[in-house]
Amino acid sequence: MKKKYDCIIIGAGPSGIFAAYKLVENRNLKILLIDRGKDISQRLKQRMSENSLLSGWGGAGAFSDGKLTLSSDIGGFLTSYCSEEMVLNYINTVDEIYLKFGAPRELYGTNMDDLLRLQNNASKYFLKLIPSKIRHLGTDKCRTILKSFERYLRKKIELKFEAEAKELITDKGKIKGVRLKSGEFIEAEFVIVAPGRAGSVWLAEESERIGLPTFQNPVDIGVRVEVPSSVMKEITDIAYESKFIFYSKHFDDKVRTFCMNPYGEVVKEFSNGLTTVNGHSYRNRKTNNTNFAILVSTIFTKPFNEPIFYGSYIASLANFLVDGVIVQRLGDLKAGRRSTLERINRGVVEPTLKDAVPGDLSFVLPYRYLTDIIEMLEAMDNLAPGVNSRHTLLYGVEVKFYSLRQKLSNCLESQIKNLFVIGDGAGVSRGLIQASASGLITGTEILKRVS
Ligand SMILES: Cc1cc2nc3c(=O)[nH]c(=O)nc-3n(C[C@H](O)[C@H](O)[C@H](O)COP(=O)(O)OP(=O)(O)OC[C@H]3O[C@@H](n4cnc5c(N)ncnc54)[C@H](O)[C@@H]3O)c2cc1C
């Protein structure tokens, strides 16, 4: 048995899985996929914690809502590395693979006449609608698909769970292998690093240690909004998940809607020791509410260069005040008072996140963010009357940390030969589709080099 692997993939999230999927086209390759988490069946049995939520087979995507956004404009920055045509081709291939493994055929956002009408209407209120087709797996279906992927790949590659990469070992500008936390050294010709956001701190430290150049990405800070589904119905019927972009009047900040969940639930997210908020929806279970995030993007300029620390600080304030997630009625926020359980109970919107604590988001979010969020809700109210009502619930805080962006070639190879860095951890994607596509890009390149 050959001890050295042709390729080691670090991370069993969508980017690592799709890289492996491509590589097994060459049956002679000896491939090892490692993850610090557990396999999918074990993960489903685990109690939810930060580790089990983001780590293991399927990565952060395993418990996600599984909205596949089939767009090169959304969910990543792949077009900064490859041409748009190439990225769209990869996205189509990724979509076909998800279909092959059981994704539902139904596509949202395909009626161009309706989308155009919505887009025109939105532009009257200075909202830019980014149209995109969406395939919705749903949290439940997402797991079944991941199980099929695991069954398929298990027969063709080696999988090693609860194995954490500690060091990337290089020699004269070329990758040599990976040292695990256990001390074991595993040699390989190629290494694909796909550690997701959960492994982004480790990757940043390793990048510095081995001299890989990186750049800052923005930090997105905001709230999750919850309204009766009837308020958003006209929009969600057309676009399912509508992405609106707005430049706020007062601060000229980029504000956007993100991760819209018709008939969905607000959920907690655990990351880097912090509790933040998120949302999802099931295919076969519906609530009476729709939720979505409103996020403000901030790119800090010199001398400040710690956006992740800034975002964490804001999130930790909410955790400090209520030991979790705050919920507040928009009416209370505007009236300058905290929400109480009694006020929430009097409201029309019944919170789907039951253990959110009624409080006051103005103690947490800076004036700038609150102003941006309120302006966006006012603009959206023209398209979805009721979204800016006093009953609307705001949960805080929602923070999207983006990893440091790696300096990479057009096939996502780092400055070190045969070392590829992909997915959310590399800062090249921030969604399932582009993460998966980044895996296909590197897989394709490695196949070319070994043929
Ligand atoms: C709650 C939630 C909902 C989401 N919903 C959607 C959605 O509906 N649609 C969408 O497009 N996107 C969604 N996303 C985002 C999506 O899940 C990610 O963009 C995607 O999973 C990124 O894939 P990845 O392979 O880059 O990283 P990840 O999926 O994060 O996987 C990285 C893997 O690497 C492993 N790892 C990290 N460091 C190491 C190490 N040192 N050694 C070994 N293993 C390591 C981790 O354990 C993890 O399993 C959601 C995310 C969350 C958290």
The ligand as an SDF file (V2000), in Angstrom:
LIG
                    3D

 53 58  0  0  0  0  0  0  0  0999 V2000
  -27.2670   28.1070    9.9030 C   0  0  0  0  0  0  0  0  0  0  0  0
  -26.7140   28.2620    8.5150 C   0  0  0  0  0  0  0  0  0  0  0  0
  -27.6010   28.3310    7.4270 C   0  0  0  0  0  0  0  0  0  0  0  0
  -27.1000   28.4670    6.1260 C   0  0  0  0  0  0  0  0  0  0  0  0
  -27.9800   28.4550    5.0870 N   0  0  0  0  0  0  0  0  0  0  0  0
  -27.5180   28.5300    3.8200 C   0  0  0  0  0  0  0  0  0  0  0  0
  -28.3970   28.4390    2.7090 C   0  0  0  0  0  0  0  0  0  0  0  0
  -29.6040   28.2470    2.8410 O   0  0  0  0  0  0  0  0  0  0  0  0
  -27.8730   28.5660    1.4520 N   0  0  0  0  0  0  0  0  0  0  0  0
  -26.5430   28.7580    1.2490 C   0  0  0  0  0  0  0  0  0  0  0  0
  -26.1300   28.8660    0.0920 O   0  0  0  0  0  0  0  0  0  0  0  0
  -25.6750   28.8000    2.2960 N   0  0  0  0  0  0  0  0  0  0  0  0
  -26.1270   28.6900    3.5620 C   0  0  0  0  0  0  0  0  0  0  0  0
  -25.2440   28.7350    4.6170 N   0  0  0  0  0  0  0  0  0  0  0  0
  -23.8190   28.8930    4.3310 C   0  0  0  0  0  0  0  0  0  0  0  0
  -23.2110   27.5540    3.8700 C   0  0  0  0  0  0  0  0  0  0  0  0
  -23.5190   26.5430    4.7880 O   0  0  0  0  0  0  0  0  0  0  0  0
  -21.7060   27.7360    3.6990 C   0  0  0  0  0  0  0  0  0  0  0  0
  -21.4840   28.7530    2.7430 O   0  0  0  0  0  0  0  0  0  0  0  0
  -21.0080   26.4560    3.2320 C   0  0  0  0  0  0  0  0  0  0  0  0
  -21.2730   25.3830    4.0920 O   0  0  0  0  0  0  0  0  0  0  0  0
  -19.4970   26.6780    3.1210 C   0  0  0  0  0  0  0  0  0  0  0  0
  -18.8940   25.5070    2.7040 O   0  0  0  0  0  0  0  0  0  0  0  0
  -17.3510   25.1870    3.0100 P   0  0  0  0  0  0  0  0  0  0  0  0
  -17.1060   23.8220    2.4740 O   0  0  0  0  0  0  0  0  0  0  0  0
  -16.5160   26.2850    2.5410 O   0  0  0  0  0  0  0  0  0  0  0  0
  -17.2150   25.1910    4.6020 O   0  0  0  0  0  0  0  0  0  0  0  0
  -18.0040   24.4660    5.7520 P   0  0  0  0  0  0  0  0  0  0  0  0
  -19.3260   23.9990    5.2670 O   0  0  0  0  0  0  0  0  0  0  0  0
  -17.9750   25.3780    6.9090 O   0  0  0  0  0  0  0  0  0  0  0  0
  -17.1420   23.1610    6.0850 O   0  0  0  0  0  0  0  0  0  0  0  0
  -15.8440   23.2530    6.6030 C   0  0  0  0  0  0  0  0  0  0  0  0
  -15.4700   21.9330    7.3030 C   0  0  0  0  0  0  0  0  0  0  0  0
  -14.0720   21.9900    7.5970 O   0  0  0  0  0  0  0  0  0  0  0  0
  -13.8670   21.3870    8.8700 C   0  0  0  0  0  0  0  0  0  0  0  0
  -12.6130   21.9290    9.4370 N   0  0  0  0  0  0  0  0  0  0  0  0
  -12.3420   23.2070    9.7840 C   0  0  0  0  0  0  0  0  0  0  0  0
  -11.0860   23.3350   10.2080 N   0  0  0  0  0  0  0  0  0  0  0  0
  -10.5530   22.0820   10.1690 C   0  0  0  0  0  0  0  0  0  0  0  0
   -9.2780   21.5540   10.5100 C   0  0  0  0  0  0  0  0  0  0  0  0
   -8.2800   22.3340   10.9840 N   0  0  0  0  0  0  0  0  0  0  0  0
   -9.0660   20.2140   10.3720 N   0  0  0  0  0  0  0  0  0  0  0  0
  -10.0590   19.4090    9.8910 C   0  0  0  0  0  0  0  0  0  0  0  0
  -11.2950   19.8560    9.5670 N   0  0  0  0  0  0  0  0  0  0  0  0
  -11.5220   21.1840    9.6870 C   0  0  0  0  0  0  0  0  0  0  0  0
  -15.0730   21.7740    9.6690 C   0  0  0  0  0  0  0  0  0  0  0  0
  -15.2590   20.8370   10.7190 O   0  0  0  0  0  0  0  0  0  0  0  0
  -16.1930   21.7340    8.6190 C   0  0  0  0  0  0  0  0  0  0  0  0
  -16.8430   20.4720    8.6130 O   0  0  0  0  0  0  0  0  0  0  0  0
  -25.7060   28.5910    5.9140 C   0  0  0  0  0  0  0  0  0  0  0  0
  -24.8220   28.5370    7.0090 C   0  0  0  0  0  0  0  0  0  0  0  0
  -25.3000   28.3750    8.2850 C   0  0  0  0  0  0  0  0  0  0  0  0
  -24.3390   28.2970    9.4340 C   0  0  0  0  0  0  0  0  0  0  0  0
  1  2  1  0
  2  3  1  0
  2 52  2  0
  3  4  2  0
  4  5  1  0
  4 50  1  0
  5  6  2  0
  6  7  1  0
  6 13  1  0
  7  8  2  0
  7  9  1  0
  9 10  1  0
 10 11  2  0
 10 12  1  0
 12 13  2  0
 13 14  1  0
 14 15  1  0
 14 50  1  0
 15 16  1  0
 16 17  1  0
 16 18  1  0
 18 19  1  0
 18 20  1  0
 20 21  1  0
 20 22  1  0
 22 23  1  0
 23 24  1  0
 24 25  2  0
 24 26  1  0
 24 27  1  0
 27 28  1  0
 28 29  2  0
 28 30  1  0
 28 31  1  0
 31 32  1  0
 32 33  1  0
 33 34  1  0
 33 48  1  0
 34 35  1  0
 35 36  1  0
 35 46  1  0
 36 37  1  0
 36 45  1  0
 37 38  2  0
 38 39  1  0
 39 40  1  0
 39 45  2  0
 40 41  1  0
 40 42  2  0
 42 43  1  0
 43 44  2  0
 44 45  1  0
 46 47  1  0
 46 48  1  0
 48 49  1  0
 50 51  2  0
 51 52  1  0
 52 53  1  0
M  END
$$$$
